Amino acid sequence: MNHMHHNHQVPAPGQVAYDPVSGRTGVVQAVHGVAELLFDHRMTSDRVASLRPERGGVEWTADAAALRFPSGGKGAT
């Protein structure tokens, strides 16, 4: 287990991420800038992630800046 700490490292596409807003964990499918999106996203950052449940299911969108690695501890935000 590496202990590299970046200021704000977020899960990348293909990695498992925890979305604290929805309380769900899923695999990141893609990350887009809000300018690319054609709906009212109401996100707090300018990056939006698409996630899919690990065992399959309906994708959802999340604020990419809020995503955390599931194994991460209770670190400062």
C-alpha positions as CSV (number, residue, x, y, z in Angstrom):
1,M,0.0,0.0,0.0
2,N,1.6,3.2,-1.1
3,H,1.4,6.3,1.1
4,M,1.6,9.0,-1.6
5,H,-0.5,12.0,-0.5
6,H,-1.4,14.5,-3.2
7,N,-3.3,17.6,-2.4
8,H,-6.5,16.4,-4.0
9,Q,-6.2,13.1,-5.7
10,V,-9.5,11.8,-7.0
11,P,-10.2,8.4,-8.5
12,A,-9.6,8.1,-12.3
13,P,-11.7,6.3,-14.9
14,G,-11.5,2.6,-14.3
15,Q,-11.0,3.0,-10.5
16,V,-13.5,2.4,-7.8
17,A,-14.7,5.6,-6.1
18,Y,-17.0,6.5,-3.2
19,D,-19.5,9.3,-3.9
20,P,-20.2,10.9,-0.5
21,V,-23.1,12.8,-1.9
22,S,-25.1,9.7,-2.8
23,G,-23.4,7.4,-0.4
24,R,-22.7,5.0,-3.2
25,T,-19.5,3.3,-4.4
26,G,-18.9,2.6,-8.1
27,V,-16.4,2.4,-10.9
28,V,-15.6,5.7,-12.6
29,Q,-16.5,5.5,-16.2
30,A,-15.4,9.0,-17.3
31,V,-14.8,12.5,-16.0
32,H,-16.1,15.5,-18.0
33,G,-16.0,19.3,-17.7
34,V,-19.3,20.8,-16.9
35,A,-19.2,22.7,-20.2
36,E,-19.5,19.4,-22.0
37,L,-22.8,18.5,-20.2
38,L,-26.1,19.5,-21.6
39,F,-28.2,19.3,-18.4
40,D,-28.5,21.2,-15.1
41,H,-25.8,19.4,-13.2
42,R,-25.8,21.5,-10.0
43,M,-22.3,20.4,-9.2
44,T,-20.0,22.3,-6.9
45,S,-16.9,21.8,-9.0
46,D,-16.2,22.1,-12.7
47,R,-15.7,18.4,-13.2
48,V,-18.4,15.8,-13.3
49,A,-17.8,12.0,-13.1
50,S,-19.9,9.2,-14.4
51,L,-20.0,6.1,-12.2
52,R,-21.4,2.6,-12.6
53,P,-22.1,0.2,-9.8
54,E,-19.3,-2.5,-9.5
55,R,-21.7,-5.3,-10.1
56,G,-23.4,-3.6,-13.0
57,G,-26.5,-1.3,-13.1
58,V,-27.5,2.2,-13.9
59,E,-24.8,4.9,-14.2
60,W,-25.1,8.1,-12.2
61,T,-23.2,11.3,-12.2
62,A,-21.3,12.8,-9.3
63,D,-19.2,15.8,-8.5
64,A,-15.7,14.6,-9.5
65,A,-14.0,16.7,-6.8
66,A,-16.1,15.1,-4.1
67,L,-15.1,11.5,-5.0
68,R,-12.9,9.6,-2.6
69,F,-11.1,6.3,-2.7
70,P,-13.2,3.8,-0.7
71,S,-10.2,2.6,1.3
72,G,-9.2,6.1,2.3
73,G,-9.4,7.0,5.9
74,K,-11.1,10.0,7.5
75,G,-8.7,12.5,6.2
76,A,-9.2,16.3,5.9
77,T,-10.9,17.5,2.8
